[in-house]
Amino acid sequence: QESDLFYVLASGAAYAIGYKFGLTVFMENMRVNASFMETSEFRHGPAEMLDGHKPLMVFLVGSDESRDMSERVMKIAESNGAEIIRFDVKDYGDFDPLFAPFLLMIPLQWFAVYSAYYRGIFDLDERVLMGRGKMSTGNQITWP
């Protein structure tokens, strides 16, 4: 997928890791525009953009009470032309729902690394701005 915009949706125990990947890791490693939203919030306005924009949507699906909402929102998005990538904690075994961030961390990180590689980004240890004095100035100032 050559998408330059990713929407990451997550709820429940997966909320924080969705935030981390949507607002930092995907942009930093894959160098794309990305955004994060709590899954149930998608139907309160953002869904309207499906009328004119068909985004790539990354869903982090937990095994807690947020699962049903994730399933409903994915169906709405798919039926309106959005491309869906699903990371489902149930694919990694039968664990307590609170383990969702630990179960999703590795596959999400590999997804980011491989996606960067396929985009021609091979210097993930080097950054465009971070650590090069471009984001801060002064004596002995280091990132951030």
Residue pairs with C-beta under 8 A, 6 or more apart in sequence:
1 56
1 83
3 32
3 55
3 56
3 83
4 32
4 33
5 32
5 33
5 34
5 35
5 55
5 56
6 22
6 26
6 30
6 32
6 33
6 34
6 35
6 55
6 56
6 57
6 58
7 22
7 34
7 35
7 36
7 37
7 46
7 55
7 56
7 57
7 58
8 18
8 21
8 22
8 26
8 34
8 35
8 36
8 37
8 57
8 58
8 60
9 18
9 36
9 37
9 38
9 39
9 42
9 57
9 58
9 59
9 60
9 70
9 73
10 17
10 18
10 19
10 22
10 36
10 38
10 39
10 59
10 60
10 62
11 18
11 38
11 39
11 40
11 62
11 66
11 69
11 70
12 62
12 64
12 65
12 66
12 67
12 97
12 100
13 62
13 64
13 66
13 97
13 98
13 99
13 100
13 101
14 60
14 61
14 62
14 66
14 89
14 100
14 101
14 104
15 38
16 101
17 60
17 100
17 101
17 104
17 105
17 108
18 36
18 60
19 36
21 34
21 36
21 58
21 108
21 112
22 34
22 35
22 36
22 37
22 58
23 34
23 35
23 36
25 108
25 109
25 112
26 32
26 34
26 58
26 112
26 115
27 33
27 34
28 127
29 112
29 113
29 115
29 116
29 121
29 124
30 112
30 115
30 116
30 119
30 121
31 116
31 119
31 121
31 128
32 119
37 46
39 59
39 66
39 69
39 70
39 73
40 66
40 69
40 73
42 73
42 76
42 77
43 73
43 76
47 76
47 77
47 80
49 55
50 76
50 77
50 80
50 81
50 82
51 80
54 80
54 81
54 82
54 83
55 82
55 83
56 82
56 83
56 85
57 74
57 77
57 82
57 83
57 84
57 85
58 85
58 87
59 70
59 73
59 74
59 84
59 85
59 86
59 87
60 70
60 87
60 100
60 104
60 108
61 67
61 70
61 71
61 74
61 86
61 87
61 88
61 89
61 90
62 70
62 89
62 97
62 100
63 89
63 90
63 95
63 97
63 100
64 97
64 98
64 100
74 84
74 86
77 84
78 84
85 111
87 104
87 107
87 108
87 111
89 95
89 97
89 99
89 100
89 103
89 104
92 103
92 104
92 107
93 103
95 103
113 124
116 122
116 124
129 135
130 143
130 144
131 142
131 143
133 141
135 143
135 144
136 142
136 143
136 144
